[in-house]
């Protein structure tokens, strides 16, 4: 389960970097809050993630006007996750500001570091 969570987080983070380009450098991380495997072959894999940014000014960049950017990130991540897991995936993304998250042992542990 842990490798799947880490891979899912990396796919979401890749999309954050892809769509925000230079605006959000490498000061972001993705925590998987919940990873619910499908109960049946017809049900969804559910992924609930928090995108961490270091500064308050970065949060609206990730969310975008009217939620447009976070929707693009979520859609692209969902498509990659569905290809990888071979099942339908529901992705719920939140954005949180956590200054100096790279110095927080709990966050680093949650990130698998």
FENJOBEL-V854761 format. One record per residue. N is the residue number from 1. SS is DSSP state (helix for helix, strand for strand, loop for the rest). PHI is phi in radians with two decimals (NA if undefined). Layout:
BEGIN
<<N | SS | PHI> <N | SS | PHI>>
END
This chain:
BEGIN
<<1 | loop | NA> <2 | helix | -1.08> <3 | helix | -1.05> <4 | helix | -1.16> <5 | helix | -1.11> <6 | helix | -1.13> <7 | helix | -1.12> <8 | helix | -1.05> <9 | helix | -1.08> <10 | helix | -1.17> <11 | helix | -1.13> <12 | helix | -1.11> <13 | helix | -1.10> <14 | helix | -1.01> <15 | helix | -1.23> <16 | helix | -1.03> <17 | helix | -1.16> <18 | helix | -1.08> <19 | helix | -1.54> <20 | helix | -1.71> <21 | helix | 0.83> <22 | helix | -1.36> <23 | helix | -1.23> <24 | loop | -2.07> <25 | loop | -1.19> <26 | loop | -1.59> <27 | loop | -1.76> <28 | strand | -2.15> <29 | strand | -2.56> <30 | strand | -2.20> <31 | strand | -1.80> <32 | strand | -1.57> <33 | strand | -1.35> <34 | strand | -2.54> <35 | strand | -2.32> <36 | strand | -1.85> <37 | loop | -1.28> <38 | loop | -1.11> <39 | loop | -1.40> <40 | loop | -2.31> <41 | loop | -1.18> <42 | loop | -1.68> <43 | loop | -1.65> <44 | loop | -1.58> <45 | strand | -1.42> <46 | strand | -1.95> <47 | strand | -2.20> <48 | strand | -2.01> <49 | strand | -2.24> <50 | strand | -2.02> <51 | strand | -1.60> <52 | strand | -1.61> <53 | strand | -2.20> <54 | loop | -1.52> <55 | loop | -2.20> <56 | helix | -0.99> <57 | helix | -1.19> <58 | helix | -1.46> <59 | helix | -1.03> <60 | helix | -1.15> <61 | helix | -1.17> <62 | helix | -1.22> <63 | helix | -1.28> <64 | loop | 1.38> <65 | helix | -1.15> <66 | helix | 1.13> <67 | helix | 1.41> <68 | helix | -1.06> <69 | helix | -1.19> <70 | helix | -1.15> <71 | helix | -1.17> <72 | helix | -1.07> <73 | helix | -1.06> <74 | helix | -1.10> <75 | helix | -1.13> <76 | helix | -1.13> <77 | helix | -1.12> <78 | helix | -1.04> <79 | helix | -1.07> <80 | helix | -1.15> <81 | helix | -1.13> <82 | helix | -1.13> <83 | helix | -1.12> <84 | helix | -1.19> <85 | helix | -1.46> <86 | loop | 1.21> <87 | loop | -2.62> <88 | loop | -1.25> <89 | strand | -2.27> <90 | strand | -1.82> <91 | strand | -2.11> <92 | strand | -2.01> <93 | strand | -2.00> <94 | strand | -2.18> <95 | strand | -2.11> <96 | strand | -2.33> <97 | strand | -1.68> <98 | loop | -2.43> <99 | loop | -1.11> <100 | loop | 0.97> <101 | helix | -1.07> <102 | helix | -1.21> <103 | helix | -1.74> <104 | loop | -1.61> <105 | helix | -1.01> <106 | helix | -1.13> <107 | helix | -1.11> <108 | helix | -1.08> <109 | helix | -1.12> <110 | helix | -1.09> <111 | loop | -1.43> <112 | loop | 1.48> <113 | loop | -1.81>>
END
